[in-house]
């Protein structure tokens, strides 16, 4: 264990926490650098550590917990299905997959859907679908299909995906990169127009870049993307794994501009935080090209996942969580504007996906917040991301802001 990690472990305070962290650091690969807190249970917007201390959760597992921790309706659905049937594989049908596929397609106005597990799997599924469409429908020569992506993108951690990342931590040591991708600046419609060539089959983009520091593109950008892709016969794939399902104040972030993508990629909150569930939705002429044996997943669309996803969607719709995200997000942003700190450089976001940028590293602030009972995560080094469960209330936002204001008084860069 490195000196910095030993120091982090010692600073956790409790012997039990320290022991559990030591076990994880000793036996696990060091592919994460979590805050030194060991959580044992959660409810709503709160989590508790092994010593019983309560924390505000301002990360929501990167938006997988839009419905809050252990939502009782989703938990009930999961328990019920656990006692009936959990997995059949795709060698057989199950009674829950068809109804979920229908619901997702109607929700997004699409023709077909493919159910997978992780978000990265869904992105890989969309990449394959766009290439297949390029060869079968657009007539691109075999092996020449090209997909355009953006700088500072985050679409997952598979070898194909990290190959078109512009983050050195994601790419160094993992080459050679998979060919067939072109990187352009984010939020630049002119750059997209200029990058499209005869072999371009798709454009993959996040409506808001979460991991890059909550980068919000210029207004009208998504509408321009739609127009450009339509005019140039290019598929537009919107990665809504983090921004979708209510997070930004609409069911899907693209809805803010009324811009409908050709492929919609969902994950995270589709699970309610209970079990990995992801999906790719598109038109008949795109997903209809898949044939038996061309793509699959043993666990994709399994009965347990479908039961959980249905309950997760029920909660989002019944509790009007997209509307809550819009109202609570506006309130949160308004209150955040009152913060005063010499290192504060800007506040941006949409709905309850908010980034607070500083002139230096935000990790020390996250550690200070943890000590005061609020868990948040730095992203892109200098940005504090605030993305609580969508069930948060105004009094809870006020209480969280008091903690943030107190931590900022001791935050020195």
C-alpha angles and dihedrals in degrees: 000000000000122000092251092052092048089052091050091051093050091049092058090086104215125086090219093051091045092052093049092047090048091054092050092047094046100046101027130075111255095239092128134045103205126183111266097259127112113209125204108172144006143195128181109323094343136085131186129214126224090270092055099255114147124225137187108241107222096167103056090203089293091311097314089116101055088136092051130250117318096348104204095226092053092043090053092051091048093049092048093052093044087065094050116037132332108176138016100157117227091282085091137028122252126205096241105050099070095052091048092050090051092049094049093048092050091046092055099030093243134137104224141013138197119209119216135159116242127035091243090056089053092051090050088050091053092048091053091046093052092049092047090051090048092057100037101036109021096038099234111169113261113275094011103091114129130199123200119220135173135253114261091021122158115197101146143291107277118122093254093050098046088049090072096040120113092208111103091209089061097045110032111104096006102087157152091084118224108255125231102070132107122196122215134172116281119250093015111123092180090057090053092050092049094047097055114103137171092276096048110120102168152007117217117196144153113236085221121014104231103176092043091064104285094294110190114199122227116281111271094025095116092049089052090049089053093049094046095047092047093049093047097042093243126142117240115212116192113204101212096163091121102019099044133088099044103315097121098038098274130073086251125018092230087064090075088074099028089241115147117205124213091234126028118198118202135178141124104054090038083078098047084226093292107100136354111274126161137163144192117210126191148135128299093253090057110037091027087072092071112100131188110293096019096095139359153142129215092217099031111118095005117164095252092051092047093050091050093046092050091051091045091054090046090057093047091052102035094048093040091230095170089059090046090051091053094049098039091043092054090048092047093049092048092052092045090057087069093064116112123200130139092229095050110115105171150329121225140159147101127253109334095338103096134166124199110195126205133187092246143025114321096200094092089054090052089052091050091049091050091056089054095048106268125110119206134145135229116232130192085009099272103049128086108210117212112191111146124178110285091243091074118127133214094255089051091050089050091051092048091050091054089056091048093049091050092049092049091058089066097036108110125173 
